[in-house]
Amino acid sequence: MALLHFESDYMEGCAPEILTRLEEINFSKNPGYGSDDFCKSAVEKIRAACKCPEAQISFLTGGTQTNATVIASCLKPWQGVVSLETGHIAVHEAGAVEATGHKVFTLKGEDGKMKASDLDVFLTAFEKDGNNAHMVEPGLVYISFPTEYGTLYSKDELKCIHNVCTKHKIPLYLDGARLAYGLAAQKEVKLPDLARFCDIFYIGGTKCGALFGEAVVCTKPGLLPHFFTQIKQHGALLAKGWLLGLQFETLFTDDLYLKLGQNAIEMAEYLKERMKEKGIKFFIDSKTNQQFFVMDDKKLKKLSKNVVYSYWERYDEMNSVIRFATSWATTREDVDRLVDLIQL
């Protein structure tokens, strides 16, 4: 029996629409490094979707490269970035940000989310510290949508965090690696809201239907000076940039990006229904494509013979928290097979 993969949302290739277009233009000649017509068209489509005509749009190769490049480009040599303890840059990027010479400050969160009040306390404490000239200065705030626990910020929560950042004159950066799934799961927050409340955010492609690639949206021109050069220095610039442009142009045609996200959410909801029927314990109430469950270690050992999942954390002496991730390509048959393999 072939292994069933639910460990992440980048297990498949790409949306058929992208594959078709790649085949159509496979032998065409295009200039490199994002100077092609596909990239130019994608930029205008993203600006229109965000209702931010002045936005600076850049295409990078992957999520870790994007986070490291954006953060290093924003910060002065004496500054660091504020994240949650569970933030992707603080846990799962192998110290990529620290490797650029910048400290990652970590705050405690609630269900994977940063509280505006906690951020305000932290930034205020630094400003009032008489010895802050000897300290690393907070120069950027990092959050993600969805979070590492599949939770989502409401529009009001984003607004409050943005207000704190504005108060302390510090930019807000949002990691959108799974943005399609967050937008599909919560209809309240839309792309124009992110453009309004974030100084920089990125639209994830790798995990949301593209072969690879992310689109950085800088809503304030000038905030990322010489960003093209910075992208190249960080190894995130693709010579065949038109491959990224074509993919994002396709994703932002006929709402394909949101449609792909919707499938993952529908399959996640179906998975939740089936797991409830099985009596499986939920670790957290996630509305997105990342679903977390508490399962007996002995049963997990048996399950791992047929299913690949993400181990998350220890729950107690006999149980662990695991994650199943649906994607734009997950089917009901995939979910049914997964649930049938779970033995109580």
Helices and strands as residue ranges (DSSP letters): E 4-5, H 16-24, H 37-50, E 56-60, H 63-74, E 79-84, H 88-91, G 98-100, E 104-107, H 116-128, G 132-134, E 137-144, H 155-167, E 172-175, H 179-185, H 191-197, E 200-204, E 214-218, H 227-233, H 242-251, H 256-278, E 281-282, E 290-296, H 297-303, E 307-308, E 310-314, E 319-325, H 332-341
